[in-house]
Amino acid sequence: MTEDPITVLIVEDDADFRDSSARWMQRKGHHVAAAASGAEALSLCSRQDFEVGVFDMNMPGMSGIELLQRVRDEGIDMEVIILTGQGTIETAVQAMKMGASDYLTKPCPLGDLEHHCRLARDRGRLRRENRQLKAIISRGHSKTEIIGDSPEMRSVSKLIDRIAPTDKPVLITGESGTGKEVVAKVIQQKSLLADKPFVTVNCAALPEQLVESELFGHQKGAFTGATAEKPGLFEVADRGTVFIDELGELPLALQPKLLRVLEDGSMRRIGSHKERHVTVRIIAATNRDLADDVKEGTFREDLYYRVNVLPINLPPLRERPGDIDLLIDHFMPDDWHVDPEARAVMNAYDWPGNVRELINVVQRATILADGNEITLDDLPRELTHRVPGHRAAPSTSASVPVDGIKLDDVQRHHVLEVLRQQGGNKAKTARVLGIHRRKLYRLLERFESDAPSTQESST
């Protein structure tokens, strides 16, 4: 039996040809069903799936082309080969325009029939795989949106709307964590290439040889570990978009190859002398000042001007007044809340890690919080230690804050005093404070990690 059998439906009113074809395919190990008419074929299709259908063009009642039309109208997923006589080639061509994948003229060698069935089966599998891949990509690349209503971000959004429909290179600059990849995805979604591939490579995350292989591909044996040929991302993204993150980390030796792609779409795989051509739009991002890198000789000037056709600079979060609340609410789970003190602290913080840091803080807080509310206790110390000391203490504290003393110190003093009064019993201490025992443990861990500050405040 063949290692990869085909499931075939042969529809032929000539009993001799039908039976001989079916026996031949079965001897070759394939799974075969045979029908003498279009109606019988449709009945079989309602009970079984077939990879390939072989339809005779001229049959009484329902012709092969009419059967093909019924198969397509009813959404039956199979590749169809039309069998035709010498005088009906034009009709066979018409059938291919209707969706037939191939045709054969009778009489034909049965070996040719098997060969064409195999080609049709492989074509059908590739078509289904492409359909599945598109569905996966569509699910994996759900619509991305920019969160922000500050004047700075409204300006960025307007710029995106203007440059997205073009095919020119875009350079997105800004501090780490400002959302450069998000902007790249929004540009692609609003471009004329929205339904085409969008692939990403991070130059800082890979060693030099792997960056070259990822972008340009390689031939089998081009280097140790290259056990098979591999197309690069430029080939994968042909007619689509390539997002090159951390462009400033692209090795100097690879910059001429990227320049060639930008200039005329030319590229070569590692280990190959064959020139390949691609049509891609390049969107790049960097947190470096490439103009300074050009002066220092670590980035090519011609590449800089070629990639910097449409620049977008993203402002840091500290320069986006009003956006912090929007971002907190966007990244927080449904039915969750942030108490006013915690929200005020988050708005006062300067977010050196920008939006990425805010996302991490919100995710961490939702894990640590008791119930569905984020409080000061759930925020990391780098946020809460900046709270002015004259602010009101939490409701669990009986102490009155003294001007100049930080809220952390007031809270620490009160919690440790209650713990001392309860003889070190953490369960009783938590009940007196009116908090969950897990929250008490987190507070004590925070106080312990800040031991030097505790010592200073007690002297």
Secondary structure, 3 states (H helix, E strand, C coil): CCCCCCEEEEECCCHHHHHHHHHHHHHCCCEEEEECCHHHHHHHHHHCCCCEEEEECCCCCCCHHHHHHHHHHCCCCCEEEEEECHHHHHHHHHHHHCCCCEEEECCCCHHHHHHHHHHHHHHHHHHHHHHHHHHHHHHHCCCCCCCCCCHHHHHHHHHHHHHCCCCCCEEEECCCCCCHHHHHHHHHHCCCCCCCCEEEEECCCCCHHHHHHHHHEECCCCCCCCCCCEECHHHHCCCCEEEEECHHHCCHHHHHHHHHHHHHCEECCECCCCCEECCCEEEEEECCCHHHHHHHCCCCHHHHHHHCCEEEECCCHHHCCCHHHHHHHHHCCCCCEECHHHHHHHHHCCCCCHHHHHHHHHHHHHHHCCCCEECHHHCCHHHHCCCCCCCCCCCCCCCCCCCCCCHHHHHHHHHHHHHHHCCCCHHHHHHHHCCCHHHHHHHHHHHHHCHHHHHHHHC
